[in-house]
Amino acid sequence: MYRLLIYCVLACVFCCGAAASQVNRGELLYSTYCNACHAEQVHWRDKRLVADWPSLRAEVARWQINGKIEWSEDDIDVVARYLNQLHYHYPQPEK
């Protein structure tokens, strides 16, 4: 019984830790490559181009191409998830 409880607790810690590290990685990538040109107001302006999760991810992908950053699909996802958590709060697919 206790062994099962310990496994469940460890699984929760691992999953929460993995999700937190992905957000931290997204924040690190964004602050390293994007923050210099993007003030916070770009995310809350009236005429923003992002209207849902797919458009948010598409904008992250578009700007990393424009910046010649060459991020992986995973990098694009973690940055989009970071921005979504911070600014947009759109429903998003599970990873």
N, C-alpha and C positions, 0 to 999 in steps of 0.2 A: 504494500500500500504506500509506504513512504517513498519507495523507489520510484513509483509512478508519479507521485507528487513532485519529487525532485526533478524528474525528466521534464515534466510540464513546466515547471518554473524555469529551468534552464532553456527550454525551447522559447518561452516568452522573452527571456532576457536576450537570447540570440537574435530573435526576429526584430525586437524593438531596437537593439543595438545596430543591426544591419540597416534598418530604415533610417535611423539617426545618422549613420555614417554616410548614407547616400545623400541626405540633405546637406550635410557638411561638405561633401565633395561638390555638390551643385553650387553651394555658396562660394566655395574656394574657386571653382572654375569661373563663375560669374564675376566675382570680385577681381580676379586676375585679368580676364580678357574683356569684360563688358562694362564694368562699372565706371571706367574712365570717361566713356562717352554717354552713358545712360544715367541721367539723374533719376531719382525716384519718381519724379513727375511724369516720366515717359510711361509708367505703368498705370497711372490713374487719370491721365488726360482724357478729355471728352471724346476726342477723335482717335482713340487707340484702335489698332488693327486686330487686337485679340478679343474674340467674343466667346470662345469656348476652348476646351482642352486641345482639340486638333489644330485650331488656329494658333494657340500658344506654342505648341510644339513646332509647327511650321515656321513661325517667326524666329524661334531659337535656331532652327536649322538654316533658315535663310541668312540670318545675321552671322552665323559662324562661317558660312560660305563667303559672304561679303568681306568678312575680316580675314579670310584665308587662314583660318585656325585649324581646319582639318580634324574636327572632333569625331569621335566614333558615335554610332547610334546610341550607345549607352550614355556617353557624355551629354548628348543632346537631351536625352530623357531626364537625367538627373538635374540638369540646369532648368529644364521646363518644370519639373516637379518642385524644385526649390522656389522658382518664381510663383508657381501656382499656390504653394503653401504660404508664401509671404504676402502676395498681392491679390490673386485672382479668386482662389477657392472654387474652381470649377470641378465638377465630377470628372474623375480620370480613371482610366483602366487600371486594373491591378497589374503589377509588374510580373 
